Amino acid sequence: MRNRQDGGLSRASERDGGSNERALNPALHGCETFDFAPADLPALRERLRAWPAFSVHAPLPTPPDYPGSPAISFLLDPDPLKRRASLDMLHQTIRVAAEWGAWYVVVHFGGVHSDGLSAQDVRGLADGAAARLDSWAEMHGMPLHLEYAAYNPSFAAPEDLLDVVRRYPYLHVCLDVGHLRVGAEMLSVDEWKAARLLAPYTRSMHLWTARGREDVRRYYHVPVHPSLTPADGWIDVPRMLELVLAHDPDCAIVFEPHDLYNPDPNWQAEGIAWVRDIVVSYRP
């Protein structure tokens, strides 16, 4: 069975005056790693040898002079220096991931704004960035999963992301169900219509839950758990899984929990086991 083991969660350290998460997020295939400094790579490489498999969430490594939070992409930013910084970071991440034998790389694509750019400008930047990423992915044999989020008003609709991935064979969708919920609320759209559009192109999922933006402000990423039901306003995680797994039973599943809502590791483990049972039921 491809999805075999859960990971642990490593917490943040201080760098450049701010707190950034350096994590090995639990995944059914092993773990997904995110945001480690260049000096940490040797130790991280040794740590990953213990896992059956792993994926990489860009950046890896995080450049010490990156012009913002490691979680923010500047591919569609009006500042050409920031766009170049994101491209350079992603190129390096793809090289490291390929050298280490990762399954795939998750990329934040849309960013948070494209202020001052026309719709045509944004489409041009998106196509140019996608073409470069696809060429690097092909060169290194490393699939890229573009994570859906609606935080950039100029690149918010699911159709915007689909217009990119449909044209480039090494680019796919990472469906983050929490970002999908928040994005649907921000755009006043039906999250299930958006999910149905994205599902056929989804090759990985990030799982956490929320009832809306207020939960994200209070708790950040709430761990998935069977007690957090759609009847109480939480994301319908089984339905989301079923929608995607119907297209790809081998879709990679990554958990992105934080401890603000419930830090109990046993409670979080119950949520992981619950999801595993759903995933296994879709395997032939």
VODREN-397142 format. One record per residue: x, y, z of N, C-alpha, C in turn; residue in one letter. Coordinates in steps of 0.001 Angstrom, whole numbers. Atoms other than C-alpha are relative to their C-alpha. Layout:
% VODREN-397142
n.east|n.north|n.up|ca.east|ca.north|ca.up|c.east|c.north|c.up|rest
X|Y|Z|X|Y|Z|X|Y|Z|A .
...
% end
This chain:
% VODREN-397142
n.east|n.north|n.up|ca.east|ca.north|ca.up|c.east|c.north|c.up|rest
848|-1196|0|0|0|0|879|1240|0|M .
-886|-1138|177|1473|3314|-1067|18|922|1210|R .
62|-904|-1151|283|5427|1858|140|-818|1279|N .
-280|967|-1043|1851|3730|4818|179|567|1389|R .
-485|-403|-1326|2940|5929|7672|-260|1474|246|Q .
186|-1390|-396|2309|9135|9573|1322|577|461|D .
-1198|-660|-476|4906|11698|10498|-240|714|1307|G .
120|-873|-1153|5596|13905|13466|-31|1441|-451|G .
61|-1421|330|5333|17666|13602|1085|727|755|L .
-1098|-748|-600|8374|19842|14215|-375|1465|39|S .
453|-1378|-147|7754|23330|15537|1034|1028|-416|R .
-721|-1109|593|9079|26713|14590|1260|389|763|A .
-1153|-635|-632|12348|28487|15293|68|1439|-473|S .
-92|-1410|357|13309|32139|15137|1048|207|-1084|E .
-940|-317|1066|14932|33456|11990|-366|1358|-572|R .
218|-1325|582|15335|36983|10628|-1029|807|786|D .
875|-811|-837|13436|38422|13576|-1433|-441|51|G .
1386|430|-11|10247|36464|12946|-94|-1487|233|G .
211|1417|-272|8750|33108|13768|-521|-680|-1250|S .
406|760|1173|8557|30712|10836|-103|-1470|369|N .
160|1417|-265|7337|27158|10854|1008|-791|-820|E .
-833|974|690|9916|24517|10017|-582|-1355|352|R .
868|1112|-346|7824|21410|9790|287|-1236|-824|A .
208|1260|678|7683|17768|8924|-1461|-370|256|L .
1419|235|-208|3933|17557|8475|-334|-1455|-280|N .
352|1397|216|2404|14095|8816|-761|-195|-1297|P .
639|336|1261|1293|12453|5582|-201|-1497|-57|A .
210|1434|108|-108|9083|4660|1150|-695|-721|L .
-1144|623|678|2937|8505|2447|1299|181|777|H .
-1211|-254|-762|5437|9632|5094|-71|1370|621|G .
79|-1355|-526|5836|13378|5557|210|1000|-1129|C .
-273|-1103|920|5991|16722|3797|804|1040|754|E .
-910|-905|-679|8824|19097|4653|-103|1404|-567|T .
217|-1395|400|8715|22895|4555|855|944|826|F .
-638|-1157|-632|10874|25935|5359|1143|-364|937|D .
-1234|212|-755|14336|24875|6488|1097|872|-600|F .
-1099|-856|442|17368|27160|6295|1089|-847|-652|A .
-1073|770|662|20362|26150|4125|880|-759|975|P .
-886|669|-964|22447|25320|7207|-636|-1248|599|A .
697|1140|-588|19778|22838|8341|-123|-1187|-950|D .
281|1042|986|19740|20774|5136|700|-1321|290|L .
-618|1306|-263|22329|18108|6094|-744|-809|1064|P .
725|709|-1056|20482|17245|9314|-1382|-431|-482|A .
1308|350|536|17128|17323|7532|109|-1189|-940|L .
-167|1125|946|18428|15012|4801|131|-1320|751|R .
-151|1226|-772|19472|12464|7391|-1314|-395|671|E .
1281|288|-643|16145|12773|9184|-984|-630|-984|R .
946|503|989|14223|12117|5965|307|-1423|-438|L .
-341|1376|386|16111|8868|5338|-809|-1029|788|R .
775|924|-823|13996|7322|8094|-1428|-180|-511|A .
1380|43|468|10757|7937|6172|-122|-860|-1253|W .
183|812|1208|9305|5589|3537|-67|846|-1262|P .
99|-920|1131|8656|8576|1280|-269|1388|560|A .
275|-1361|-455|8351|12344|1466|-243|888|-1219|F .
186|-1051|997|7252|15377|-490|577|1293|573|S .
-602|-1276|-383|8581|18932|-416|-992|1118|-268|V .
769|-1226|181|6598|22110|132|1007|1139|-99|H .
-929|-1124|167|8579|25035|-1291|-298|1076|1044|A .
-1404|54|393|10728|26682|-86|806|-1068|746|P .
-989|863|-610|13499|24187|548|1276|82|-836|L .
-10|-740|-1265|15821|25657|1488|-650|1371|-153|P .
488|-1374|11|14477|29061|2474|1195|943|-119|T .
-1135|-915|129|16897|31697|1148|27|1017|1136|P .
-64|-950|-1122|18139|33940|3975|-439|1405|-380|P .
390|-1338|441|17387|37019|1849|-1340|8|-727|D .
1301|32|667|13929|35946|667|-833|1196|441|Y .
609|-1305|-330|11834|39151|504|-1389|-87|615|P .
1300|116|-637|8962|38065|2723|-119|-1333|691|G .
254|1282|-646|7386|35146|4526|284|-1140|-968|S .
-234|1141|884|8480|31758|3155|-1281|-540|-625|P .
1265|515|514|4790|30945|2651|-555|829|-1150|A .
554|-900|1011|4264|33833|214|744|-147|-1315|I .
-550|13|1347|4803|33507|-3510|-88|1403|-598|S .
1|-1301|680|5723|36564|-5556|-4|-159|-1517|F .
-39|258|1440|5310|34977|-8995|-877|956|-794|L .
917|-914|686|2453|37358|-9848|53|1389|623|L .
-175|-1299|-660|3776|40346|-7899|485|1042|-1011|D .
-466|-1027|932|4320|43671|-9691|1496|294|107|P .
-1420|-283|-190|7888|43876|-8307|848|-1071|-680|D .
-780|1013|722|10262|42147|-10758|1076|-657|851|P .
-1015|599|-860|12900|41621|-8071|-611|-1088|891|L .
679|1026|-800|10410|39740|-5903|-376|-1198|-867|K .
323|1117|889|9267|37683|-8882|1244|-847|-249|R .
-1237|732|226|12878|36749|-9589|384|-799|1241|R .
-328|717|-1227|13389|35800|-5935|-833|-1276|130|A .
842|1197|-66|10423|33404|-6079|436|-1039|-1023|S .
-443|953|1021|11609|31845|-9329|1310|-667|399|L .
-1282|574|-420|15146|31385|-8016|-210|-998|1137|D .
273|903|-1117|13817|29845|-4797|-624|-1301|-490|M .
675|1193|485|11562|27457|-6690|931|-879|-830|L .
-962|792|777|14306|26407|-9087|912|-791|926|H .
-850|684|-963|16556|25589|-6145|-768|-1104|723|Q .
810|1009|-680|13733|23734|-4360|-195|-1227|-875|T .
196|1126|919|13060|21600|-7433|1279|-824|-114|I .
-1279|724|96|16760|20716|-7712|239|-833|1255|R .
-213|735|-1247|16994|19743|-4032|-966|-1178|96|V .
999|1068|-86|13763|17737|-4160|353|-1166|-919|A .
-372|1058|937|14941|15825|-7225|1236|-757|482|A .
-1224|633|-489|18380|15162|-5755|-292|-926|1176|E .
326|782|-1185|16828|13840|-2546|-1013|-1109|-263|W .
971|1039|315|14194|11700|-4283|-1395|243|539|G .
1360|-316|-451|11017|13520|-3206|-1024|-484|-1019|A .
1078|377|908|7691|12474|-4660|-385|1150|-921|W .
462|-1160|747|6724|15963|-5749|292|1237|823|Y .
-187|-1288|-680|6995|19661|-4847|-1316|767|-42|V .
1175|-868|-85|4095|21835|-3657|449|1450|-110|V .
-368|-1381|298|4209|25422|-4898|-1176|914|308|V .
965|-1097|-91|2317|28493|-3722|179|867|-1241|H .
-133|-630|1323|1558|30196|-7033|-564|1411|-45|F .
691|-1268|233|-908|33070|-6827|498|1169|819|G .
-427|-1099|-866|542|35067|-3935|-1177|718|627|G .
1053|-741|-709|-1452|37763|-2168|-494|1225|-752|V .
507|-1144|767|-1707|40626|-4667|792|150|-1296|H .
-646|-429|1242|-909|41869|-8152|-377|1453|-257|S .
479|-1379|76|-1738|45512|-7430|736|779|-1092|D .
-569|-823|1058|-1216|47845|-10370|155|-714|-1328|G .
-112|760|1241|-1205|45070|-12975|-1383|-236|-597|L .
1255|296|673|-3920|44572|-15550|-235|-1509|-15|S .
317|1422|109|-5703|41258|-15999|883|-666|-1047|A .
-868|550|1038|-3676|40758|-19170|1427|-170|525|Q .
-1337|117|-603|-448|41446|-17250|91|-1243|888|D .
-15|1138|-925|-1361|38862|-14607|-16|-1309|-774|V .
19|1221|812|-2217|36252|-17240|1360|-259|-632|R .
-1322|158|591|1117|36901|-18922|1029|-487|1002|G .
-930|444|-1039|3053|36536|-15657|-285|-1451|392|L .
351|1370|-377|1132|33367|-14777|483|-990|-1048|A .
-425|913|1064|1844|31803|-18148|1519|-96|-53|D .
-1460|27|27|5512|32811|-18066|573|-804|1151|G .
-475|758|-1159|6002|31429|-14550|-302|-1483|-168|A .
366|1402|181|4139|28223|-15384|907|-679|-1024|A .
-874|585|1021|6240|27670|-18512|1372|-317|576|A .
-1308|254|-604|9461|28000|-16517|-67|-1165|984|R .
126|1073|-975|8254|25766|-13710|-161|-1348|-690|L .
209|1248|721|7070|23130|-16165|1303|-496|-637|D .
-1260|415|625|10408|23145|-17967|984|-527|1034|S .
-892|488|-1060|12356|22773|-14709|-500|-1335|540|W .
560|1258|-483|9976|20039|-13543|328|-1135|-961|A .
-332|1025|992|10501|18142|-16776|1492|-330|31|E .
-1446|195|-20|14280|18647|-16630|417|-910|1149|M .
-391|746|-1199|14459|17175|-13126|-918|-1184|295|H .
926|1095|-241|11610|14685|-13429|-756|143|1305|G .
604|-295|-1300|9851|16350|-10508|-1362|662|-188|M .
1322|-618|148|6053|16903|-10648|-184|1154|983|P .
293|-1153|-845|4838|20228|-9260|-1508|79|229|L .
1402|-138|-360|1552|20644|-7420|-241|1446|429|H .
292|-1395|-298|212|24209|-7452|-1178|50|972|L .
1001|0|-1057|-1724|24851|-4258|-1055|1071|-256|E .
1074|-965|235|-5112|26465|-4716|-228|869|1224|Y .
370|-977|-1021|-5759|29609|-2696|-545|1229|-715|A .
689|-1119|639|-7889|32664|-3405|410|1338|584|A .
-395|-1201|-728|-5879|35301|-1560|461|1137|-900|Y .
-329|-1046|966|-4768|37193|-4682|-1248|272|-828|N .
1242|-256|724|-7905|38884|-6079|147|-94|-1518|P .
-227|67|1443|-6315|38900|-9547|206|-1420|-502|S .
-219|1397|393|-5776|35122|-9498|-689|-872|1037|F .
717|600|-1119|-8504|33838|-7211|-922|-1139|-400|A .
978|1008|395|-10993|31758|-9165|693|-1321|-300|A .
-617|1283|355|-10334|28026|-9541|303|-114|-1484|P .
-261|23|1445|-10583|28561|-13298|1346|613|-347|E .
-1310|-605|255|-7460|30754|-13097|1106|-1040|135|D .
-1010|1042|-199|-5429|27860|-11711|-130|-1087|-1060|L .
195|1047|996|-6975|25343|-14080|517|420|-1371|L .
-521|-485|1277|-6069|27515|-17063|1497|-229|-116|D .
-1443|248|-14|-2435|27033|-16020|295|-1487|-91|V .
-411|1405|-82|-2302|23341|-15126|-452|-810|-1210|V .
470|743|1161|-4299|22201|-18146|982|56|-1167|R .
-883|-199|1156|-1593|23479|-20483|1429|-479|224|R .
-1373|396|-297|1515|22146|-18740|0|-1367|676|Y .
160|1389|-465|1954|18386|-18239|630|-319|1344|P .
-640|286|-1272|4219|18560|-15171|-620|787|1157|Y .
667|-794|-1034|1899|20924|-13273|-1357|-601|321|L .
1246|579|-488|-979|19602|-11167|-543|877|1123|H .
644|-762|-1069|-3245|20797|-8355|256|-670|1341|V .
66|403|-1407|-2717|20537|-4603|-1251|655|572|C .
1254|-526|-532|-6180|20924|-3105|103|96|1517|L .
-5|-265|-1443|-5890|22482|337|-1431|312|391|D .
1428|-146|-248|-9379|22020|1730|-307|1189|905|V .
209|-1180|-837|-8949|24756|4352|52|1280|-807|G .
-76|-1178|868|-7812|27325|1795|-1214|62|-926|H .
1196|28|849|-10692|26201|-424|-1199|574|745|L .
1113|-515|-790|-13199|26892|2376|108|1520|160|R .
-183|-1438|-206|-11725|30333|3112|-158|741|-1321|V .
121|-649|1299|-11448|31173|-588|-1438|98|-459|G .
1405|-34|394|-15068|30247|-1225|-748|1074|773|A .
631|-1044|-809|-16106|32508|1643|389|1382|-513|E .
-456|-1299|490|-13981|35382|315|-633|364|-1333|M .
509|-252|1343|-15287|34995|-3241|-1511|-108|-94|L .
1451|248|1|-18884|34180|-2235|-382|-982|-1110|S .
280|1040|985|-18798|31054|-4389|-273|-1313|723|V .
307|1321|-525|-19932|27469|-3865|1291|-814|71|D .
-1254|732|-126|-16956|25536|-2456|-74|-1352|-709|E .
105|1306|639|-18319|22293|-3909|86|111|-1512|W .
-194|-226|1438|-18533|23711|-7406|1487|165|-289|K .
-1442|-176|177|-14901|24837|-7031|732|-1328|154|A .
-659|1285|-224|-13903|21431|-5644|-213|-936|-1177|A .
260|874|1151|-15571|19630|-8542|845|404|-1202|R .
-857|-456|1099|-13642|21778|-11010|1450|-449|196|L .
-1403|274|-281|-10305|21123|-9295|302|-1490|143|L .
-242|1401|-355|-10737|17450|-8384|670|-812|-1107|A .
-632|848|1018|-9838|15906|-11787|1492|272|-194|P .
-1404|-376|190|-6466|17700|-11719|791|-67|1308|Y .
-619|25|-1324|-5717|17139|-8021|825|-1264|177|T .
-901|1128|-251|-2731|14939|-7184|479|-41|1450|R .
-280|27|-1436|-2275|15906|-3522|-1018|883|704|S .
936|-773|-807|-4428|17281|-710|664|388|1308|M .
-368|-439|-1339|-3668|19321|2402|-1269|24|836|H .
1194|136|-829|-6092|18514|5194|146|760|1312|L .
283|-647|-1268|-7134|20842|7998|-1419|521|-141|W .
1403|-373|99|-10529|22268|8805|-260|1350|654|T .
431|-1296|-535|-12355|25474|9648|-1466|179|-335|A .
1369|-377|339|-15861|26822|9788|-24|1264|-850|R .
-99|-1227|770|-14690|30063|8190|1237|766|409|G .
-1204|-797|-243|-12161|32867|8361|242|290|1475|R .
-185|-285|-1422|-12794|33541|12037|754|-1136|688|E .
-747|1124|-563|-11580|30040|12903|1476|79|-369|D .
-1393|-109|421|-8419|30637|10882|703|1086|806|V .
-599|-1061|-810|-7807|33906|12742|266|-465|1434|R .
-133|428|-1396|-8314|32193|16119|918|-1204|169|R .
-662|1295|-206|-6839|28733|15562|994|-363|-1102|Y .
-798|300|1191|-4970|28861|12224|-509|-1287|-639|Y .
452|1236|637|-5200|25231|10945|-523|-958|1066|H .
590|942|-946|-7612|23121|12993|189|-1413|-533|V .
-167|1383|473|-6752|19400|12809|-1339|-624|-389|P .
1230|712|368|-9299|17214|11029|-289|-1072|1053|V .
411|986|-997|-11296|14941|13340|-1465|-334|-256|H .
1395|365|294|-14552|12986|12988|-1019|726|863|P .
948|-730|-848|-16108|14995|15839|-308|1391|-537|S .
207|-1330|584|-15825|18209|13776|-820|-184|-1271|L .
914|465|1039|-18855|17619|11607|-532|1146|-854|T .
653|-1012|842|-20458|19469|8670|-1260|572|645|P .
1206|-497|-671|-23615|19743|10802|313|1176|905|A .
-427|-1115|-848|-21635|22097|13046|775|1055|-784|D .
-617|-1021|835|-20236|24049|10118|1414|-297|-457|G .
-1358|336|407|-16881|22276|9671|13|-575|-1411|W .
-144|543|1351|-15558|21119|6297|-398|-1471|-9|I .
381|1405|172|-17036|17848|5083|1199|-743|-582|D .
-1254|623|441|-13677|16058|4936|-250|-1305|-750|V .
236|1221|787|-15016|12624|3873|-513|286|-1404|P .
530|-315|1328|-16948|14184|1015|1092|573|-900|R .
-1116|-530|783|-13878|16148|-105|925|-1120|-461|M .
-860|1122|358|-11767|13002|-9|-646|-858|-1085|L .
691|848|964|-14368|10984|-1893|-30|644|-1385|E .
46|-704|1280|-14629|13647|-4594|1329|-136|-743|L .
-1317|74|625|-10868|13590|-5245|413|-1442|-267|V .
-436|1387|151|-10224|9878|-4692|-744|-720|-1114|L .
717|582|1127|-12881|9031|-7260|754|213|-1304|A .
-823|-270|1182|-10529|10588|-9835|1386|-617|123|H .
-1358|494|-202|-7217|9485|-8300|99|-670|1371|D .
-95|689|-1294|-7214|6797|-5566|1379|94|638|P .
-1363|-121|-523|-3442|7358|-5192|362|1433|374|D .
-283|-1386|-378|-3779|11054|-4387|723|40|1345|C .
-779|-117|-1239|-1200|11997|-1726|-770|850|1009|A .
745|-669|-1066|-2700|13091|1606|986|514|1041|I .
-899|-638|-965|-851|15552|3858|-850|743|1031|V .
714|-667|-1087|-2085|16790|7243|762|1270|390|F .
-623|-1270|-387|-1434|20413|8218|-628|515|1300|E .
621|-428|-1260|-2495|20644|11888|851|996|763|P .
-636|-822|-1022|-1670|23324|14416|-715|-263|1323|H .
431|438|-1313|-2197|23008|18139|-920|969|736|D .
758|-999|-732|-4242|26090|19010|-1397|-486|367|L .
1359|466|-275|-7619|24349|18782|7|-1172|973|Y .
-113|1156|-886|-6639|21035|20398|1396|-594|-157|N .
-1382|467|117|-2988|20157|21116|192|-1482|314|P .
-133|1391|-418|-3719|16581|22240|454|-864|-1176|D .
-477|808|1129|-1586|14324|19975|-853|-1237|-236|P .
859|1178|177|-3885|11357|20602|-1271|368|-758|N .
1188|-481|721|-6896|13363|19449|338|246|-1468|W .
-419|-229|1384|-4995|14447|16329|243|-1327|-713|Q .
-241|1311|606|-3940|10837|15705|-1310|-685|-372|A .
1306|554|348|-7604|9816|15768|-482|548|-1341|E .
385|-592|1273|-8227|12239|12909|778|-591|-1157|G .
-823|604|1054|-5343|10806|10895|-482|-1420|-299|I .
481|1363|200|-6589|7251|11440|-1346|-14|-717|A .
1307|-136|655|-10101|8313|10405|165|225|-1493|W .
-249|-280|1419|-8786|9725|7127|617|-1215|-681|V .
-627|1162|605|-6601|6673|6522|-1041|-1051|-376|R .
1034|994|283|-9635|4399|6734|-809|380|-1247|D .
730|-442|1187|-11447|6507|4142|843|-229|-1249|I .
-882|156|1154|-8429|6481|1813|115|-1484|-383|V .
-165|1424|266|-7953|2713|2148|-1250|-571|-659|V .
1243|522|568|-11612|2126|1274|-106|280|-1482|S .
46|-318|1422|-10981|3673|-2147|1061|-741|-801|Y .
-1032|733|716|-8110|1358|-3008|-572|-1301|-530|R .
512|1250|553|-8781|-1586|-5312|432|-1203|824|P .
% end
